[in-house]
């Protein structure tokens, strides 16, 4: 099959074989070699002034494009519906509210965003209208120039006509950028009122009391710690005891209100606060106004003599 060279020579002598000591050989990596000479430095080329001018112009164009993009992003809010899941079956926009205060105050409280109208979007159930929020809307209209709108969501089959026109009728239109604040009310089947301020990034604020606190803060009132605590206490008492409590709790609240109103014209101090707005609204919602004590009855009439309250009374008829 194949031949093998014999290991024995003539006379039986063993032939010597040179066996390899390695499989294959490589040059040694440990040998000292002189380092390679570094290439001589290249002469630096002079930058053409026209090229520098072109680069500066390009940077300016990119900066202007970025500013334009920011402005367009803000203006896009003017053509988009402020609530992503809205199905508008009835849209009524109201009169533009007269501006009686400097708009810089609102920028300080909410931040300044060039080219974008700040929007407050509130979802509320028409079966329990949030009267305090409607009163606060009227107060905001006395201070800022507000673009108001009422929408109806598809989850609601029908809404009374007076609720559809709770912000009044629109007589003239102006571009959105001429307003300071957008106030949109959406009648929707929700368990409790919900509000979004920054529609794209903000989680909704739930509860009529929490929303009322936010809206009242836009009026710019400053109170000390004691007054602020009393106001918050009355707001919580109105919602958790006067509206949701039993008859015993409601009676205790009315007696406390009667005692407080016997010492001052308003619930907290000598000026109208959110405590008065919320308490008046809850009394109207629950129908407890007729059986209230004397001081409370007098206080309610003082509230209703103010235009922001009197315009809301028509919604209860």
Buried (B, 14 or more C-beta within 10 A) or exposed (E): EEEEEEEEEEEEEEEEEEEEEEEEEEEEEEEEEEEEEEEEEEEEEEEEEEEEEEEEEEEEEEEEEEEEEBEEEBBEBBEEBBBEEBEEEEEBBBBBBEBEBEBEBBEEEBEEBEBBBBBBBBBBBBEEBBBBBBBBBBBBBBBBBBBBBBBBBEBBEEBEEEBBBBBBEBEEEEEBEEBBBBBBBBBBEBEBBBBBBBBEEEEBBBBBBBBBBBBBEBBEBEBEEEBBEBBBEBBEBBBEBBBEBEEEBBBBBBEBBBEBBEEEEBBBBEEBBBBBBBBBBBBBBEEBBEEBBEBBBBBBEBBBEBEBBEBBEEBEE
